[in-house]
Amino acid sequence: MYVIKAGWVRKALADLGYPAYLRPALIAVKIQGPVAILARFNVALSDLAYAGILYHLVLAGVAHLGVRKPKDAIPAAVGLVLLGASFLTQNVARDVPSPYAPVATEHRVILN
């Protein structure tokens, strides 16, 4: 949307009180963050991407609430829930675990 609807995004950023020059930086971050998480060629970079996306979603939600548009903060809230689920389950699917995410434990039942 930041690329296809550039004019609308510039207006939305201005309505929230942000300068229009943030749009190119947000485009780059919104592409690089998920790529760093999915590719996970560096665990520290992946964890940093999780943190960056967390801050972005929190600040986006707060910005919408600050201009009294709580309905527009719903996508950020949904994104936070999905990001949390992804972060909590990331070590299940990875060979190199993140030191910050909970480690899945294996439960064994021993029958005599």
C-alpha positions in Angstrom: 0.0 0.0 0.0 2.9 2.4 0.7 4.0 2.0 -3.0 0.7 1.6 -4.8 -1.3 4.3 -2.8 1.6 6.7 -2.2 -0.6 9.8 -2.2 -3.0 8.3 0.3 -0.2 7.2 2.6 1.4 10.7 2.5 -2.0 12.1 3.5 -2.4 9.5 6.3 1.0 10.2 7.6 0.3 14.0 7.6 -3.0 13.4 9.4 -1.1 11.5 12.1 1.4 14.4 12.4 4.3 12.6 10.7 6.4 14.0 7.8 6.0 12.5 4.4 9.7 11.6 4.1 9.1 8.7 6.4 7.3 6.8 3.6 10.5 5.4 1.9 12.0 4.4 5.2 8.8 2.6 6.2 8.7 0.8 2.8 12.2 -0.5 3.4 11.6 -1.6 7.0 8.3 -3.3 6.2 10.1 -5.4 3.6 13.4 -6.0 5.4 11.9 -7.0 8.7 9.8 -10.0 7.6 12.6 -11.1 5.3 15.1 -11.1 8.2 12.6 -13.1 10.3 11.8 -15.6 7.6 15.3 -16.1 6.2 16.9 -16.1 9.6 20.5 -16.1 8.4 21.4 -14.4 11.6 19.6 -15.0 14.9 20.4 -11.6 16.4 19.2 -9.8 13.3 16.0 -11.9 13.4 15.4 -10.9 17.0 16.1 -7.3 16.2 13.6 -7.5 13.4 11.0 -8.8 15.8 11.7 -5.9 18.1 11.5 -3.3 15.3 8.2 -4.7 14.1 6.9 -4.7 17.7 7.8 -1.0 18.1 6.4 -0.1 14.8 3.0 -1.8 15.6 2.8 -0.3 19.1 3.6 3.2 17.8 1.2 2.8 14.9 -1.6 1.8 17.3 -0.8 4.7 19.7 -0.7 7.2 16.8 -4.2 6.2 15.7 -5.5 6.4 19.3 -3.8 9.7 19.7 -5.8 11.3 16.9 -9.0 9.7 18.3 -9.4 7.0 15.5 -9.5 3.8 17.6 -11.0 1.8 14.7 -7.9 2.5 12.6 -5.7 1.0 15.4 -7.3 -2.5 15.0 -4.9 -3.7 12.3 -2.0 -2.8 14.6 -3.6 -4.8 17.4 -4.1 -7.8 15.1 -0.5 -7.5 14.0 0.7 -7.5 17.6 -1.2 -10.7 18.3 0.2 -12.4 15.2 3.7 -11.1 15.9 3.5 -12.5 19.5 2.4 -15.9 18.2 5.2 -15.9 15.7 7.8 -14.9 18.3 6.6 -17.5 20.9 6.7 -20.3 18.3 9.8 -19.4 16.4 12.1 -21.9 18.2 9.9 -24.9 17.3 10.7 -24.5 13.6 14.4 -23.4 13.8 17.6 -25.3 14.2 19.4 -22.4 16.0 17.1 -21.2 18.8 16.7 -17.6 19.8 17.9 -17.0 23.3 15.0 -14.7 24.0 12.1 -16.8 22.8 10.7 -19.6 25.1 12.3 -23.0 24.4 9.9 -25.8 23.6 10.3 -28.6 26.0 9.7 -32.2 25.2 7.5 -34.3 27.5 8.1 -38.0 27.7 5.8 -40.6 29.2 7.6 -43.6 30.5 5.4 -46.7 30.9 6.7 -49.6 33.1 
